[in-house]
Amino acid sequence: MLFLAFDVEMLFMYPWAVIVMASGFEAVAEMFIFLGVLMAGVVWAWREGALRWT
């Protein structure tokens, strides 16, 4: 499940890299918001024990 979350992240980052030059700071701010939401999901999964191997 975590692989899918990070795989989808890469799908959004490639087009973002193309338009960041045209949009400037707004595109950078939106990407950090997106990464923050994704990181919140990873922290939640970590606290729930989803990342434990044993």
C-alpha distance matrix in Angstrom:
0.0 3.8 5.4 5.3 6.6 9.0 9.9 10.9 12.8 14.8 15.7 17.3 19.0 21.0 23.0 23.3 25.0 27.5 28.6 28.7 32.2 33.5 31.9 32.4 31.4 29.8 27.0 26.4 26.3 23.8 21.4 21.8 21.1 17.9 16.8 18.0 15.9 12.7 14.2 14.9 11.3 10.7 14.0 13.3 10.2 12.7 15.5 13.8 13.4 9.6 10.5 13.5 14.1 17.1
3.8 0.0 3.8 5.3 5.1 6.4 8.5 10.0 10.7 12.8 14.5 15.8 16.8 19.2 21.5 21.4 22.7 25.6 26.7 26.4 29.9 31.4 29.8 29.9 28.8 27.5 24.8 23.8 23.7 21.6 19.0 19.0 18.7 15.7 14.0 15.3 13.7 10.2 11.2 12.5 9.4 7.9 11.4 11.7 8.8 10.6 13.9 13.2 12.6 9.2 9.0 12.4 13.4 16.8
5.4 3.8 0.0 3.8 5.4 5.3 5.9 8.6 9.8 10.8 12.5 14.6 15.4 17.1 19.7 20.1 21.2 23.8 25.4 25.3 28.7 30.3 29.1 29.4 28.7 27.6 24.5 23.7 24.2 22.1 19.1 19.7 19.9 16.6 14.9 17.0 15.8 12.1 13.4 15.4 12.5 11.0 14.6 15.3 12.6 14.0 17.5 16.9 16.0 12.4 11.7 14.8 14.9 18.5
5.3 5.3 3.8 0.0 3.8 5.5 4.9 6.0 8.5 9.9 10.5 12.6 14.3 15.9 18.0 18.7 20.2 22.5 23.9 24.2 27.6 28.9 27.6 28.3 27.8 26.2 23.2 22.9 23.3 20.7 18.0 19.1 18.9 15.3 14.5 16.7 14.8 11.5 13.8 15.4 12.3 12.0 15.7 15.8 13.5 15.8 18.9 18.0 17.7 14.1 14.2 17.5 18.0 21.3
6.6 5.1 5.4 3.8 0.0 3.8 5.5 5.3 6.3 9.0 10.1 11.0 12.6 15.1 16.9 16.9 18.7 21.3 22.2 22.1 25.7 26.9 25.3 25.8 24.8 23.3 20.4 19.9 20.0 17.5 14.9 15.7 15.2 11.8 10.9 12.9 11.1 7.7 10.2 11.8 9.1 9.1 12.8 13.2 11.6 13.9 16.8 16.4 16.7 13.5 13.6 17.2 18.4 21.8
9.0 6.4 5.3 5.5 3.8 0.0 3.8 5.4 4.8 6.5 8.8 10.0 10.5 12.8 15.4 15.2 16.4 19.2 20.6 20.2 23.6 25.3 24.0 24.2 23.4 22.4 19.3 18.4 19.0 17.0 13.8 14.6 15.1 11.8 10.1 12.8 12.0 8.4 10.2 12.9 10.9 9.9 13.6 14.9 13.3 14.8 18.1 18.3 18.1 15.1 14.2 17.8 18.6 22.3
9.9 8.5 5.9 4.9 5.5 3.8 0.0 3.8 5.3 5.3 6.6 9.1 10.1 11.4 13.9 14.7 15.8 18.1 19.8 20.2 23.4 24.9 24.0 24.7 24.5 23.3 19.9 19.6 20.7 18.3 15.3 16.8 17.3 13.7 12.8 15.8 14.8 11.5 13.8 16.3 14.1 13.5 17.2 18.2 16.4 18.1 21.4 21.3 21.0 17.6 16.9 20.3 20.7 24.3
10.9 10.0 8.6 6.0 5.3 5.4 3.8 0.0 3.8 5.4 5.0 6.6 8.8 10.5 12.1 12.8 14.8 16.8 17.9 18.5 21.9 23.0 21.8 22.8 22.6 20.9 17.7 17.8 18.6 15.8 13.2 15.2 15.1 11.4 11.4 14.4 13.0 10.2 13.3 15.4 13.3 13.7 17.4 18.0 16.8 19.0 21.9 21.7 22.0 18.8 18.7 22.3 23.1 26.6
12.8 10.7 9.8 8.5 6.3 4.8 5.3 3.8 0.0 3.8 5.4 5.3 6.3 9.1 11.0 10.7 12.4 15.0 16.0 15.9 19.4 20.8 19.4 19.9 19.4 18.1 14.9 14.5 15.4 13.0 10.0 11.7 12.2 8.7 8.1 11.5 10.9 8.2 10.9 13.5 12.3 12.5 15.9 17.1 16.5 18.2 21.1 21.5 21.9 19.1 18.5 22.2 23.4 27.0
14.8 12.8 10.8 9.9 9.0 6.5 5.3 5.4 3.8 0.0 3.8 5.3 4.9 6.4 9.2 9.7 10.5 13.0 14.8 15.0 18.1 19.8 19.1 19.7 19.8 19.0 15.4 15.1 16.8 14.7 11.4 13.6 14.9 11.6 10.8 14.5 14.4 11.7 14.0 17.0 15.9 15.5 18.9 20.4 19.5 20.8 24.0 24.5 24.5 21.6 20.5 24.1 24.7 28.5
15.7 14.5 12.5 10.5 10.1 8.8 6.6 5.0 5.4 3.8 0.0 3.8 5.6 6.0 7.6 9.1 10.7 12.3 13.8 14.9 18.1 19.1 18.6 19.8 20.4 19.0 15.4 16.0 17.7 15.0 12.4 15.2 15.9 12.4 12.8 16.3 15.6 13.4 16.3 18.8 17.4 17.7 21.2 22.3 21.4 23.2 26.2 26.4 26.6 23.5 23.0 26.5 27.2 30.8
17.3 15.8 14.6 12.6 11.0 10.0 9.1 6.6 5.3 5.3 3.8 0.0 3.8 5.7 6.1 6.4 8.9 10.7 11.4 12.1 15.6 16.4 15.3 16.6 16.9 15.3 11.8 12.7 14.1 11.3 9.0 12.2 12.7 9.4 10.5 14.0 13.5 12.0 15.0 17.3 16.6 17.4 20.5 21.6 21.3 23.2 25.9 26.4 27.1 24.2 23.8 27.6 28.7 32.3
19.0 16.8 15.4 14.3 12.6 10.5 10.1 8.8 6.3 4.9 5.6 3.8 0.0 3.8 5.7 4.9 6.1 8.8 10.1 10.1 13.4 15.0 14.2 14.8 15.2 14.4 10.7 10.8 13.0 11.1 8.0 11.0 12.6 10.0 10.1 13.8 14.3 12.7 14.9 17.8 17.6 17.8 20.7 22.4 22.2 23.6 26.4 27.3 27.7 25.1 24.2 27.8 28.8 32.5
21.0 19.2 17.1 15.9 15.1 12.8 11.4 10.5 9.1 6.4 6.0 5.7 3.8 0.0 3.8 5.4 5.3 6.8 9.2 10.2 12.8 14.4 14.6 15.6 16.9 16.3 12.5 13.1 15.8 14.0 11.3 14.5 16.2 13.7 13.8 17.6 18.0 16.3 18.6 21.5 21.1 21.1 24.2 25.9 25.4 26.7 29.7 30.5 30.7 27.9 26.8 30.3 31.0 34.7
23.0 21.5 19.7 18.0 16.9 15.4 13.9 12.1 11.0 9.2 7.6 6.1 5.7 3.8 0.0 3.8 5.4 5.2 6.6 8.7 11.3 12.0 12.2 14.0 15.6 14.6 10.9 12.6 15.1 13.0 11.3 14.9 16.2 13.9 15.0 18.5 18.6 17.6 20.2 22.8 22.4 23.1 26.0 27.4 27.3 28.9 31.7 32.3 32.9 30.1 29.4 33.1 33.9 37.6
23.3 21.4 20.1 18.7 16.9 15.2 14.7 12.8 10.7 9.7 9.1 6.4 4.9 5.4 3.8 0.0 3.8 5.4 5.4 5.9 9.3 10.2 9.6 10.8 12.0 11.1 7.4 8.8 11.4 9.6 7.9 11.5 13.1 11.4 12.5 15.8 16.4 15.9 18.2 20.7 21.0 21.6 24.2 25.8 26.2 27.6 30.1 31.1 31.9 29.5 28.7 32.4 33.6 37.3
25.0 22.7 21.2 20.2 18.7 16.4 15.8 14.8 12.4 10.5 10.7 8.9 6.1 5.3 5.4 3.8 0.0 3.8 5.7 5.4 7.8 10.0 10.4 10.8 12.4 12.6 9.0 9.5 12.9 12.1 9.9 12.9 15.3 13.9 14.1 17.5 18.8 17.9 19.6 22.5 23.0 23.1 25.6 27.6 27.8 28.8 31.5 32.8 33.3 30.8 29.6 33.2 34.1 37.9
27.5 25.6 23.8 22.5 21.3 19.2 18.1 16.8 15.0 13.0 12.3 10.7 8.8 6.8 5.2 5.4 3.8 0.0 3.8 5.8 7.0 8.4 9.8 11.2 13.7 13.7 10.4 11.9 15.2 14.2 12.8 16.1 18.0 16.6 17.4 20.8 21.7 21.0 23.0 25.8 26.0 26.4 29.0 30.9 31.0 32.2 34.9 36.0 36.5 33.9 32.9 36.5 37.3 41.1
28.6 26.7 25.4 23.9 22.2 20.6 19.8 17.9 16.0 14.8 13.8 11.4 10.1 9.2 6.6 5.4 5.7 3.8 0.0 3.8 5.5 5.4 6.3 8.4 11.1 10.6 7.8 10.2 13.1 12.1 11.7 15.0 16.6 15.7 17.1 20.1 20.9 20.9 23.0 25.4 26.0 26.8 29.1 30.8 31.3 32.7 35.1 36.3 37.2 34.8 34.0 37.7 38.9 42.5
28.7 26.4 25.3 24.2 22.1 20.2 20.2 18.5 15.9 15.0 14.9 12.1 10.1 10.2 8.7 5.9 5.4 5.8 3.8 0.0 3.8 5.5 5.2 5.6 7.9 8.4 5.6 7.0 10.3 10.3 9.7 12.5 14.6 14.4 15.4 18.1 19.6 19.7 21.3 23.8 24.8 25.4 27.5 29.4 30.2 31.3 33.6 35.1 36.0 33.9 32.9 36.5 37.9 41.6
32.2 29.9 28.7 27.6 25.7 23.6 23.4 21.9 19.4 18.1 18.1 15.6 13.4 12.8 11.3 9.3 7.8 7.0 5.5 3.8 0.0 3.8 5.7 5.6 9.0 10.3 8.6 9.7 13.1 13.7 13.3 15.7 18.0 18.1 18.9 21.5 23.2 23.3 24.8 27.3 28.5 29.0 30.9 33.0 33.8 34.7 37.0 38.7 39.5 37.4 36.2 39.8 41.1 44.8
33.5 31.4 30.3 28.9 26.9 25.3 24.9 23.0 20.8 19.8 19.1 16.4 15.0 14.4 12.0 10.2 10.0 8.4 5.4 5.5 3.8 0.0 3.8 5.8 9.5 9.8 8.8 11.1 13.7 13.9 14.4 17.1 18.7 18.9 20.4 22.7 24.0 24.6 26.4 28.5 29.6 30.5 32.5 34.3 35.2 36.5 38.6 40.0 41.1 39.0 38.2 41.8 43.3 46.9
31.9 29.8 29.1 27.6 25.3 24.0 24.0 21.8 19.4 19.1 18.6 15.3 14.2 14.6 12.2 9.6 10.4 9.8 6.3 5.2 5.7 3.8 0.0 3.8 6.6 6.1 5.7 8.5 10.4 10.6 11.8 14.3 15.5 16.1 17.9 19.9 21.1 22.1 23.8 25.7 27.0 28.2 29.9 31.6 32.8 34.1 36.0 37.5 38.8 36.9 36.3 40.0 41.7 45.2
32.4 29.9 29.4 28.3 25.8 24.2 24.7 22.8 19.9 19.7 19.8 16.6 14.8 15.6 14.0 10.8 10.8 11.2 8.4 5.6 5.6 5.8 3.8 0.0 3.8 5.6 5.9 6.8 9.1 10.6 11.5 13.1 15.0 16.1 17.3 19.0 20.9 21.9 23.1 25.1 26.8 27.7 29.1 31.1 32.5 33.4 35.2 37.1 38.3 36.6 35.7 39.3 41.1 44.6
31.4 28.8 28.7 27.8 24.8 23.4 24.5 22.6 19.4 19.8 20.4 16.9 15.2 16.9 15.6 12.0 12.4 13.7 11.1 7.9 9.0 9.5 6.6 3.8 0.0 3.8 5.5 5.1 6.1 8.6 9.9 10.7 12.4 14.3 15.4 16.5 18.6 20.0 20.8 22.6 24.7 25.6 26.6 28.7 30.4 31.2 32.7 34.7 36.2 34.8 33.9 37.5 39.5 42.9
29.8 27.5 27.6 26.2 23.3 22.4 23.3 20.9 18.1 19.0 19.0 15.3 14.4 16.3 14.6 11.1 12.6 13.7 10.6 8.4 10.3 9.8 6.1 5.6 3.8 0.0 3.8 5.5 5.2 6.2 8.7 10.1 10.7 12.4 14.3 15.3 16.8 18.5 19.9 21.2 23.1 24.6 25.7 27.3 29.1 30.2 31.7 33.4 35.1 33.6 33.1 36.8 38.9 42.3
27.0 24.8 24.5 23.2 20.4 19.3 19.9 17.7 14.9 15.4 15.4 11.8 10.7 12.5 10.9 7.4 9.0 10.4 7.8 5.6 8.6 8.8 5.7 5.9 5.5 3.8 0.0 3.8 5.5 5.1 6.2 8.7 9.9 10.5 12.3 14.2 15.5 16.6 18.2 20.0 21.5 22.7 24.3 25.9 27.3 28.5 30.3 31.9 33.3 31.5 30.9 34.6 36.5 39.9
26.4 23.8 23.7 22.9 19.9 18.4 19.6 17.8 14.5 15.1 16.0 12.7 10.8 13.1 12.6 8.8 9.5 11.9 10.2 7.0 9.7 11.1 8.5 6.8 5.1 5.5 3.8 0.0 3.8 5.5 5.2 6.4 8.8 9.9 10.6 12.3 14.5 15.3 16.3 18.4 20.2 20.9 22.2 24.4 25.8 26.6 28.4 30.3 31.5 30.0 29.1 32.6 34.6 38.0
26.3 23.7 24.2 23.3 20.0 19.0 20.7 18.6 15.4 16.8 17.7 14.1 13.0 15.8 15.1 11.4 12.9 15.2 13.1 10.3 13.1 13.7 10.4 9.1 6.1 5.2 5.5 3.8 0.0 3.8 5.5 5.2 6.3 8.7 9.9 10.5 12.6 14.3 15.1 16.5 18.8 20.0 20.8 22.7 24.6 25.5 26.8 28.8 30.4 29.1 28.6 32.1 34.4 37.7
23.8 21.6 22.1 20.7 17.5 17.0 18.3 15.8 13.0 14.7 15.0 11.3 11.1 14.0 13.0 9.6 12.1 14.2 12.1 10.3 13.7 13.9 10.6 10.6 8.6 6.2 5.1 5.5 3.8 0.0 3.8 5.5 5.1 6.2 8.6 9.8 10.7 12.4 14.1 15.4 17.0 18.6 20.0 21.3 23.0 24.4 25.9 27.4 29.1 27.5 27.3 31.0 33.2 36.5
21.4 19.0 19.1 18.0 14.9 13.8 15.3 13.2 10.0 11.4 12.4 9.0 8.0 11.3 11.3 7.9 9.9 12.8 11.7 9.7 13.3 14.4 11.8 11.5 9.9 8.7 6.2 5.2 5.5 3.8 0.0 3.8 5.4 5.0 6.1 8.4 9.9 10.5 12.0 14.1 15.5 16.4 18.1 19.9 21.1 22.3 24.2 25.8 27.1 25.3 24.7 28.4 30.3 33.8
21.8 19.0 19.7 19.1 15.7 14.6 16.8 15.2 11.7 13.6 15.2 12.2 11.0 14.5 14.9 11.5 12.9 16.1 15.0 12.5 15.7 17.1 14.3 13.1 10.7 10.1 8.7 6.4 5.2 5.5 3.8 0.0 3.8 5.4 5.0 6.0 8.6 9.7 10.1 12.1 14.2 15.0 16.0 18.1 19.7 20.5 22.1 24.1 25.5 24.2 23.4 27.0 29.2 32.5
21.1 18.7 19.9 18.9 15.2 15.1 17.3 15.1 12.2 14.9 15.9 12.7 12.6 16.2 16.2 13.1 15.3 18.0 16.6 14.6 18.0 18.7 15.5 15.0 12.4 10.7 9.9 8.8 6.3 5.1 5.4 3.8 0.0 3.8 5.5 5.0 6.3 8.7 9.8 10.6 12.7 14.4 15.2 16.6 18.6 19.9 21.1 22.8 24.6 23.4 23.3 26.8 29.4 32.5
17.9 15.7 16.6 15.3 11.8 11.8 13.7 11.4 8.7 11.6 12.4 9.4 10.0 13.7 13.9 11.4 13.9 16.6 15.7 14.4 18.1 18.9 16.1 16.1 14.3 12.4 10.5 9.9 8.7 6.2 5.0 5.4 3.8 0.0 3.8 5.4 5.2 6.3 8.6 10.0 11.0 12.7 14.4 15.6 16.9 18.6 20.3 21.5 23.1 21.4 21.3 25.0 27.2 30.5
16.8 14.0 14.9 14.5 10.9 10.1 12.8 11.4 8.1 10.8 12.8 10.5 10.1 13.8 15.0 12.5 14.1 17.4 17.1 15.4 18.9 20.4 17.9 17.3 15.4 14.3 12.3 10.6 9.9 8.6 6.1 5.0 5.5 3.8 0.0 3.8 5.4 5.0 6.0 8.5 9.8 10.4 12.1 14.1 15.2 16.2 18.2 19.9 21.0 19.4 18.8 22.5 24.6 27.9
18.0 15.3 17.0 16.7 12.9 12.8 15.8 14.4 11.5 14.5 16.3 14.0 13.8 17.6 18.5 15.8 17.5 20.8 20.1 18.1 21.5 22.7 19.9 19.0 16.5 15.3 14.2 12.3 10.5 9.8 8.4 6.0 5.0 5.4 3.8 0.0 3.8 5.4 5.0 6.1 8.7 9.8 10.4 12.2 14.2 15.1 16.4 18.3 20.0 19.0 18.6 22.1 24.8 27.8
15.9 13.7 15.8 14.8 11.1 12.0 14.8 13.0 10.9 14.4 15.6 13.5 14.3 18.0 18.6 16.4 18.8 21.7 20.9 19.6 23.2 24.0 21.1 20.9 18.6 16.8 15.5 14.5 12.6 10.7 9.9 8.6 6.3 5.2 5.4 3.8 0.0 3.8 5.4 5.1 6.5 8.9 10.0 10.7 12.6 14.4 15.5 16.7 18.7 17.5 17.8 21.4 24.1 27.0
12.7 10.2 12.1 11.5 7.7 8.4 11.5 10.2 8.2 11.7 13.4 12.0 12.7 16.3 17.6 15.9 17.9 21.0 20.9 19.7 23.3 24.6 22.1 21.9 20.0 18.5 16.6 15.3 14.3 12.4 10.5 9.7 8.7 6.3 5.0 5.4 3.8 0.0 3.8 5.4 5.2 6.5 8.8 10.0 10.8 12.5 14.5 15.5 16.9 15.1 15.1 18.8 21.1 24.3
14.2 11.2 13.4 13.8 10.2 10.2 13.8 13.3 10.9 14.0 16.3 15.0 14.9 18.6 20.2 18.2 19.6 23.0 23.0 21.3 24.8 26.4 23.8 23.1 20.8 19.9 18.2 16.3 15.1 14.1 12.0 10.1 9.8 8.6 6.0 5.0 5.4 3.8 0.0 3.8 5.3 5.0 6.1 8.5 9.8 10.4 12.3 14.2 15.3 14.2 13.6 17.2 19.8 22.8
14.9 12.5 15.4 15.4 11.8 12.9 16.3 15.4 13.5 17.0 18.8 17.3 17.8 21.5 22.8 20.7 22.5 25.8 25.4 23.8 27.3 28.5 25.7 25.1 22.6 21.2 20.0 18.4 16.5 15.4 14.1 12.1 10.6 10.0 8.5 6.1 5.1 5.4 3.8 0.0 3.8 5.5 5.1 6.1 8.6 9.8 10.6 12.3 14.3 13.7 14.1 17.4 20.4 23.0
11.3 9.4 12.5 12.3 9.1 10.9 14.1 13.3 12.3 15.9 17.4 16.6 17.6 21.1 22.4 21.0 23.0 26.0 26.0 24.8 28.5 29.6 27.0 26.8 24.7 23.1 21.5 20.2 18.8 17.0 15.5 14.2 12.7 11.0 9.8 8.7 6.5 5.2 5.3 3.8 0.0 3.8 5.5 5.1 6.2 8.5 9.9 10.6 12.4 11.1 11.9 15.4 18.2 20.9
10.7 7.9 11.0 12.0 9.1 9.9 13.5 13.7 12.5 15.5 17.7 17.4 17.8 21.1 23.1 21.6 23.1 26.4 26.8 25.4 29.0 30.5 28.2 27.7 25.6 24.6 22.7 20.9 20.0 18.6 16.4 15.0 14.4 12.7 10.4 9.8 8.9 6.5 5.0 5.5 3.8 0.0 3.8 5.4 5.1 6.1 8.6 9.8 10.6 9.2 9.0 12.6 15.3 18.2
14.0 11.4 14.6 15.7 12.8 13.6 17.2 17.4 15.9 18.9 21.2 20.5 20.7 24.2 26.0 24.2 25.6 29.0 29.1 27.5 30.9 32.5 29.9 29.1 26.6 25.7 24.3 22.2 20.8 20.0 18.1 16.0 15.2 14.4 12.1 10.4 10.0 8.8 6.1 5.1 5.5 3.8 0.0 3.8 5.5 5.0 6.2 8.6 9.9 10.0 9.8 12.7 16.0 18.4
13.3 11.7 15.3 15.8 13.2 14.9 18.2 18.0 17.1 20.4 22.3 21.6 22.4 25.9 27.4 25.8 27.6 30.9 30.8 29.4 33.0 34.3 31.6 31.1 28.7 27.3 25.9 24.4 22.7 21.3 19.9 18.1 16.6 15.6 14.1 12.2 10.7 10.0 8.5 6.1 5.1 5.4 3.8 0.0 3.8 5.4 5.2 6.2 8.7 8.8 10.1 12.8 16.3 18.3
10.2 8.8 12.6 13.5 11.6 13.3 16.4 16.8 16.5 19.5 21.4 21.3 22.2 25.4 27.3 26.2 27.8 31.0 31.3 30.2 33.8 35.2 32.8 32.5 30.4 29.1 27.3 25.8 24.6 23.0 21.1 19.7 18.6 16.9 15.2 14.2 12.6 10.8 9.8 8.6 6.2 5.1 5.5 3.8 0.0 3.8 5.5 5.1 6.3 5.3 6.8 9.8 12.9 15.1
12.7 10.6 14.0 15.8 13.9 14.8 18.1 19.0 18.2 20.8 23.2 23.2 23.6 26.7 28.9 27.6 28.8 32.2 32.7 31.3 34.7 36.5 34.1 33.4 31.2 30.2 28.5 26.6 25.5 24.4 22.3 20.5 19.9 18.6 16.2 15.1 14.4 12.5 10.4 9.8 8.5 6.1 5.0 5.4 3.8 0.0 3.8 5.4 5.2 5.7 5.5 7.9 11.4 13.5
15.5 13.9 17.5 18.9 16.8 18.1 21.4 21.9 21.1 24.0 26.2 25.9 26.4 29.7 31.7 30.1 31.5 34.9 35.1 33.6 37.0 38.6 36.0 35.2 32.7 31.7 30.3 28.4 26.8 25.9 24.2 22.1 21.1 20.3 18.2 16.4 15.5 14.5 12.3 10.6 9.9 8.6 6.2 5.2 5.5 3.8 0.0 3.8 5.4 7.6 8.5 9.8 13.6 14.9
13.8 13.2 16.9 18.0 16.4 18.3 21.3 21.7 21.5 24.5 26.4 26.4 27.3 30.5 32.3 31.1 32.8 36.0 36.3 35.1 38.7 40.0 37.5 37.1 34.7 33.4 31.9 30.3 28.8 27.4 25.8 24.1 22.8 21.5 19.9 18.3 16.7 15.5 14.2 12.3 10.6 9.8 8.6 6.2 5.1 5.4 3.8 0.0 3.8 5.7 8.2 9.3 12.8 13.8
13.4 12.6 16.0 17.7 16.7 18.1 21.0 22.0 21.9 24.5 26.6 27.1 27.7 30.7 32.9 31.9 33.3 36.5 37.2 36.0 39.5 41.1 38.8 38.3 36.2 35.1 33.3 31.5 30.4 29.1 27.1 25.5 24.6 23.1 21.0 20.0 18.7 16.9 15.3 14.3 12.4 10.6 9.9 8.7 6.3 5.2 5.4 3.8 0.0 3.8 5.5 5.6 9.1 10.0
9.6 9.2 12.4 14.1 13.5 15.1 17.6 18.8 19.1 21.6 23.5 24.2 25.1 27.9 30.1 29.5 30.8 33.9 34.8 33.9 37.4 39.0 36.9 36.6 34.8 33.6 31.5 30.0 29.1 27.5 25.3 24.2 23.4 21.4 19.4 19.0 17.5 15.1 14.2 13.7 11.1 9.2 10.0 8.8 5.3 5.7 7.6 5.7 3.8 0.0 3.8 5.7 8.3 10.3
10.5 9.0 11.7 14.2 13.6 14.2 16.9 18.7 18.5 20.5 23.0 23.8 24.2 26.8 29.4 28.7 29.6 32.9 34.0 32.9 36.2 38.2 36.3 35.7 33.9 33.1 30.9 29.1 28.6 27.3 24.7 23.4 23.3 21.3 18.8 18.6 17.8 15.1 13.6 14.1 11.9 9.0 9.8 10.1 6.8 5.5 8.5 8.2 5.5 3.8 0.0 3.8 6.4 9.2
13.5 12.4 14.8 17.5 17.2 17.8 20.3 22.3 22.2 24.1 26.5 27.6 27.8 30.3 33.1 32.4 33.2 36.5 37.7 36.5 39.8 41.8 40.0 39.3 37.5 36.8 34.6 32.6 32.1 31.0 28.4 27.0 26.8 25.0 22.5 22.1 21.4 18.8 17.2 17.4 15.4 12.6 12.7 12.8 9.8 7.9 9.8 9.3 5.6 5.7 3.8 0.0 3.8 5.7
14.1 13.4 14.9 18.0 18.4 18.6 20.7 23.1 23.4 24.7 27.2 28.7 28.8 31.0 33.9 33.6 34.1 37.3 38.9 37.9 41.1 43.3 41.7 41.1 39.5 38.9 36.5 34.6 34.4 33.2 30.3 29.2 29.4 27.2 24.6 24.8 24.1 21.1 19.8 20.4 18.2 15.3 16.0 16.3 12.9 11.4 13.6 12.8 9.1 8.3 6.4 3.8 0.0 3.8
17.1 16.8 18.5 21.3 21.8 22.3 24.3 26.6 27.0 28.5 30.8 32.3 32.5 34.7 37.6 37.3 37.9 41.1 42.5 41.6 44.8 46.9 45.2 44.6 42.9 42.3 39.9 38.0 37.7 36.5 33.8 32.5 32.5 30.5 27.9 27.8 27.0 24.3 22.8 23.0 20.9 18.2 18.4 18.3 15.1 13.5 14.9 13.8 10.0 10.3 9.2 5.7 3.8 0.0
